[in-house]
Amino acid sequence: MNYDIIGDIHEHSEKLATLLHKLGYRHHLGAWRHPDRSVIFVGDFIDRGPRQLDTIRIVRKMQDAGTAQAVMGNHEFNAIAWYMPDPECDGEHLRRRVGKKHKQHAAFLKETEHDPALHTELVRRFLTLPLWLELPGLRVIHACWHDGYMAEIAPHLKPGRLLDPTLVVAASRRGSMEFRAVEALIKGLEIGLPTGHEFHDKEGQRRDNVRVKWWDATANTYRKAAILGAAARVALRDRPIPESALLDYHSDMPVFFGHYWWSGVPEPQSAHVACVDYSAGKGGSLVAYRWEGESVRDARGFVSA
């Protein structure tokens, strides 16, 4: 099977329809279809964009028709945790309904919270998304392929690498094994910055920890490993990062992921690793990679809309 791996949509259904058409899919019998290809979505369907339900319908109908698969993104996990009451705190939810967290989720809530039955249905649907896919010839995950954390959490997952409500609770408890694993897999591997260093992320929030290039064997110092703008990265000390952050994805099995808000011309991160998130939710392109069985990534495989 040949696959088109599509990056974070963030509810820009018009970009999704344009990209699917450009890839040769046509809307037939209620879903987008291709005669000999199918789609894999890397998650983050919701939040930010103007057409929440339209995007979910497109993805859901393709899944139901067998023309698409998908993994869970951090925004789907956050939506589940927002919805679920905290069993240990009366009146609270697993994701606290305050400030920044409400702002991040506001676009989705605007289209769903007036309809509790619909909201419930969508959250249940999000729980059917696996944390990762390992298919013949390729792998797909939202943010970070981490063999160690996968091995730790796999025995606790439902068949199909699915979370259940009990595991969502555990994964919402900072400091637990479940929290560490799910955070890394769907939000990226993070390390604390050296004392005295901080930056403001794209939401304007002050940060003293940073995501790292888990796929890069040469990214062994803060300056080389940090996923930051050039100026902020150069300001970091060029000293070794913690050994636990030195993953070095070295398998010949290609892995595709999203999450990182890249910009510019799409290109692989390494011979066997490719990100397909190019900031569609913030005015960038929606990007796909056309995979046809090759193990080495080729920049010519990217298609943008």
KOLPAMAR-410254 format. One record per residue (C-alpha): residue in three letters; y, z, x. Coordinates in steps of 0.5 Angstrom, whole numbers, plus 2048, in hexadecimal, padded with zeros to 3 digits. Example, Ala and Ser with C-alpha at 12.3 -4.5 7.8 and 13.67 -1.06 7.14 Angstrom:
% KOLPAMAR-410254
ala7F7810819 ser7FE80E81B 
***
This chain:
% KOLPAMAR-410254
met800800800 asn8077FE802 tyr80C803801 asp814804800 ile81680B802 ile81D80C7FF gly822812801 asp8268177FD ile8298147F7 his82D81A7F4 glu82D8177ED his8308117EF ser82C80D7EB glu8308067EB lys82F8067F3 leu8278077F1 ala8278017EC thr82B7FD7F1 leu8267FF7F7 leu8207FE7F3 his8227F77F1 lys8247F57F8 leu81D7F77FA gly81A7F37F5 tyr8187F87F0 arg8197F67E8 his81A7FA7E2 his8137F87DE leu8107FC7D9 gly8148027D9 ala8148037E1 trp8168007E7 arg8107FC7EA his80F7F87F0 pro8087F37F0 asp8067F67F7 arg80A7FC7F9 ser80C8037F7 val8118087F8 ile81180F7FB phe8178137FA val8198187FF gly81C81D7FA asp8238207F8 phe82481C7F2 ile8298207EF asp82F8247F0 arg8368217F2 gly83681A7EE pro8388187E8 arg8328167E4 gln82D81B7E5 leu8288197DF asp8288127E0 thr8268137E7 ile8208187E5 arg81E8137E0 ile81D80D7E5 val8198117EA arg8158157E4 lys81380E7E1 met81180B7E7 gln80D8117E9 asp80A8117E2 ala8088097E3 gly80580A7EA thr80B8067ED ala80E80C7F1 gln80C8137F4 ala8118187F7 val81181F7FB met8168257F9 gly81D8257FC asn82082C7FD his82582A7F7 glu81F82A7F2 phe81C8307F5 asn8238337F4 ala8238317ED ile81C8357EC ala81F83B7EF trp82583A7EB tyr82183A7E5 met81C83F7E6 pro81E8477E5 asp81D84C7EB pro8178507E8 glu81A8567ED cys8218567EA asp8238567E3 gly8288517E1 glu82884D7E8 his8248467E9 leu8218457F0 arg8278407F2 arg82D8457F1 arg8328417EC val8388427F0 gly83E83E7F3 lys83B8397F8 lys8348397F5 his8378377EE lys83C8327F1 gln83682E7F4 his83282E7EE ala83882D7E9 ala8368267E8 phe82F8277E6 leu83182D7E1 lys8368297DE glu8318247DB thr82B8297DA glu82D8307D8 his83082E7D1 asp82882C7D0 pro8248327D2 ala81D82E7D0 leu8208287D4 his82182D7DA thr81B8307DA glu81782A7D9 leu81B8277E0 val81982E7E4 arg81282D7E2 arg8128267E4 phe8158287EB leu80F82D7EC thr80B8277EC leu80E8247F2 pro80A8257F9 leu80D8287FF trp80B822803 leu80681C803 glu80181A808 leu7FF813806 pro7FB80E80A gly7FF80C80F leu80581080E arg80881780C val80E819808 ile81281F807 his819821805 ala81C82480C cys817826811 trp810825813 his80E82B816 asp80682C817 gly807833818 tyr80A835812 met80683080E ala7FF834810 glu80283A80E ile804839807 ala7FF833806 pro7FA839803 his7FF83B7FE leu8008357FB lys7FD8327F5 pro7F982C7F5 gly7FD8267F7 arg80282A7FC leu80682D7F6 leu80A8337F5 asp8088387EF pro80D83D7EC thr80A8437F0 leu80B83F7F6 val81283D7F4 val8148457F4 ala8118467FB ala8148407FE ser81B8437FB arg81A8497FF arg81E849805 gly81984B80B ser813849808 met80E84480B glu80F840805 phe816840805 arg81683E80D ala81183880B val814836805 glu81B836808 ala81983280E leu81582D80B ile81A82B805 lys82182D809 gly82082C810 leu81E831816 glu824835818 ile82683981E gly82B83E81F leu83183C823 pro833840829 thr838845829 gly83F843827 his83D83C825 glu83E83A81D phe840834819 his842832812 asp83C82E80F lys83E82880A glu83F82D804 gly844830808 gln840836809 arg84083A810 arg83983A813 asp83683E819 asn83083A819 val82E83381A arg82982E818 val82582B81E lys822824820 trp81B82681F trp81881F820 asp81C81E827 ala81882182D thr81E820832 ala82282582D asn82182B831 thr82882E831 tyr82D83082C arg83182A82E lys82C82582D ala828828827 ala82D82A822 ile82F82581D leu83682681D gly83C82181E ala83D81F825 ala843823826 ala84082A823 arg839828827 val83D82782E ala84082E82D leu83983182D arg837834833 asp831830837 arg82C835837 pro825835835 ile82383682D pro81E83B82B glu81783982D ser815839825 ala81A833824 leu81782F829 leu81282B824 asp812824827 tyr80F820822 his80A81C826 ser805819821 asp804811820 met804812819 pro80B810816 val80F815812 phe81581480E phe81A81980B gly82181A808 his825820808 tyr82A81F80E trp83081B80B trp830816810 ser835810810 gly83680A814 val831804815 pro82A807813 glu825807819 pro81F80B81B gln82081281E ser81A810823 ala81480B823 his81080F81E val81681381A ala81B810815 cys820814810 val82281080A asp828814808 tyr82E811809 ser833815804 ala8328117FE gly8348187FA lys83B8177FE gly83D8107FE gly83880D803 ser832809802 leu82C80A7FF val827808804 ala81F806804 tyr81A804809 arg8157FF808 trp80F80180B glu8097FC80C gly804800810 glu808800816 ser80780681A val80E80581E arg81480581B asp8197FF81B ala8207FF819 arg81F7F8815 gly81B7FC810 phe82180080D val8247FD807 ser82B800804 ala82E8007FD 
***
